[in-house]
Amino acid sequence: ENDLLVKKLSEHASTRRTPVNLKKTLFTLVASIVCRVGFGLNLHECEFMDEDSVTNVMNKMDLVQTVPLYSDTYPGRIGRFVDWISGQKKRSGNYFSDVNTFNQNILDDHLKPGRRVVESSDIIDVMIDMMSKQDEDGDSFK
């Protein structure tokens, strides 16, 4: 991933001679490393996501964690009512939906029948393996 970054920056500097958005470039580097190590996906060859969509999903994950909901502070009808009036309920629902779609795409990619497994398992492969072993033993996955 680092070699790819250096190649991309060198290419950009030699052909365009314009400033590079280092924030976006470094974020893409970190996202591609996380996707490769954590999910076993090459971000640059992935079918269901690209650099911009990963940035978008990561920003939404951040918003899901940082945007306060009134119902978190004031449980019950009053908090839910304020969330509904302010539009926070709908916005947070949209964020959760996008994040869940991202996670479902990763899971579906790992469950594909002809998937080529790399030399080492990622966290998703380990969890799928745990689920299948528990199904064989008759236990439910907890």
N, C-alpha and C positions, 0 to 999 in steps of 0.2 A: 504493500500500500504506500509506503514511503517512497519507493522508487517511482511508482506511478505519479505521486504528487510532484516529485522533482521533475519528471518528464513533462508533466502538464504545465508546470510553471515555466520551465525552459522554453517549451513550445509557445506558450502565451507571450513570453517576453520577446522572443525572436520574430514572431510573425505579426503580432498586433501592436506591440510597443505602447500599450495602455496600462493604466493601473489595474492591479489585481485586487479583488475583494478578499483579503486574507481571512476575515472572519468566516465568510462562507466556505472558503477553500479549506481552512483548518477544521471547521465543523464537519465538512464532508469527509475529511480524512478520519476524524474520530468516529463518525457514523459508519464508515466503511470497515474500519477495524472492528467495531462492536458487532456489526452484522456478520462479519466473517468469523470472528471468534465465538460470539454468543449464539448465532443462529445458523452458522455454516453456510451463509449466503454470500456470494460475490455481488456486491451492490452494483457494480458496473455491468454485470451480465444478467441481472435479475429481471424476470418477466413482469412482475407486478409492482415494482417500485423503481424509482430513479432518485437522483440526488435531491431534486426539488421536493418530491413527495416525502422522502425521509425527513427533510428539514421541516416540512409542514406537519407531519405526524409528531415529531419530537417537540415542536412548539405546542401542539395541542396536548401532549402528555404533560408538559410543564404547566399549562393552564389548568388542566384537570387537578393538579396537585396544589396550585397556588391560589386559584380563584376561590374566595370564601363563599360558602353558601350560608344563608341566614338559618336554614334548617339545621345546620351543624351547631350553631350557637344557641338557637332557640328551637329545640325539638318540639314537634307537635304541629298543630294546625297553623299557628301564627307564623312560624318559620317557613313552612311550605307555601303559605299564602304569599308572603313577601317574596320568596323565590319566584313564584309564578307571576306576580305583578311586575317584578323587575326584569323578567326574562332570563334570569339565571338558570332556571330549571331547563328551559329549552336549549340554551347555549351549552350547558354542561352535558345534556343528553346528546347533542350533536358531537361534542368532543369525544364522549365515551364511544359513540357509534363509530367514529373514524378510527379511534385507537383499537377497538374490537375488530374492525375490518382488517386492519394491519396485522394484528395478532392471528386472526383466522387465516389470512393468506400465508403467513409463515407456517402455521400448522398444516394447512392443506398441501403446501409444497413438500413438507417432510413426510406426509402420508401418501404421496403419489406412488402408484405401483412401480414404476420403472426408475425411481430416483437413484442416482449414483451417489453412494456414500463415500465421503473422503476418508483419509486415513485415521482421523480421530473423530470421536463423537462430540457433538455440541450439546448444550443443555437441553435442547428440545428432543434430541435423540434419546438422551438419558431418561427424560420424563416419559416419553412414549414407551421405552423399554420397561420402565417401572410399571406402567399401566398394564402392559401386556403380560408381564410376569404375575401381577396380582390377579388379572383375569384368569390366568391359567390355574392359579391356586384357589380360585373361588372367592377371593376377597375383593371388596370393592375398592376402587382408588380413592384415597382420602387426602 
